[in-house]
Amino acid sequence: MKSNARCWAPPAVVLLIAMLLLSGCATANSDAKAICPPVVQYTTADQTRAAEEVEALPEGAMVVRMLSDYAVLRDQARTCR
């Protein structure tokens, strides 16, 4: 054996870490049902009040952008079932 042969061998810890990482990849069951969050139902009065409050916000308010993101999430949660 050459004197530098030990330098080319990966330490046992590296092999152990690689094995642990690879074993964690396939633990989920592909037949498992997706867990969908519940979609809160709002009354017409609540929706009307929210629309009025959004209309009162200044142009370009960050809350309006966040609410549109929330609407997308609600649509995704509805189709998840």
SULJO-V805785 format. One record per backbone hydrogen bond with DSSP energy under -0.5 kcal/mol. CO is the residue of the C=O (numbers start at 1). NH is the residue of the N-H. E is the energy in kcal/mol with one decimal. If there is no record, write none. Layout:
CO | NH | E
CO | NH | E
This chain:
2 | 5 | -1.1
4 | 7 | -0.7
4 | 8 | -0.7
5 | 8 | -0.8
5 | 9 | -0.5
6 | 9 | -0.7
11 | 14 | -0.7
11 | 15 | -1.4
12 | 16 | -2.2
13 | 17 | -2.5
14 | 18 | -2.4
15 | 19 | -2.2
16 | 20 | -2.3
17 | 21 | -2.5
18 | 22 | -2.3
19 | 23 | -2.1
20 | 24 | -1.1
22 | 25 | -1.0
24 | 27 | -0.7
29 | 32 | -1.3
34 | 36 | -0.8
38 | 40 | -0.6
43 | 47 | -2.3
44 | 48 | -2.5
45 | 49 | -2.4
46 | 50 | -2.5
47 | 51 | -2.3
48 | 52 | -2.2
49 | 53 | -2.2
50 | 54 | -2.4
51 | 55 | -2.3
52 | 56 | -1.3
54 | 57 | -1.2
58 | 61 | -1.5
61 | 64 | -0.9
61 | 65 | -1.0
62 | 66 | -2.2
63 | 67 | -2.4
64 | 68 | -1.8
65 | 69 | -1.8
66 | 70 | -2.2
67 | 71 | -2.0
68 | 72 | -1.6
69 | 73 | -2.0
70 | 74 | -2.3
71 | 75 | -2.1
72 | 76 | -2.3
73 | 77 | -2.4
74 | 78 | -2.1
75 | 79 | -1.8
76 | 80 | -0.9
77 | 81 | -0.6
78 | 81 | -0.6
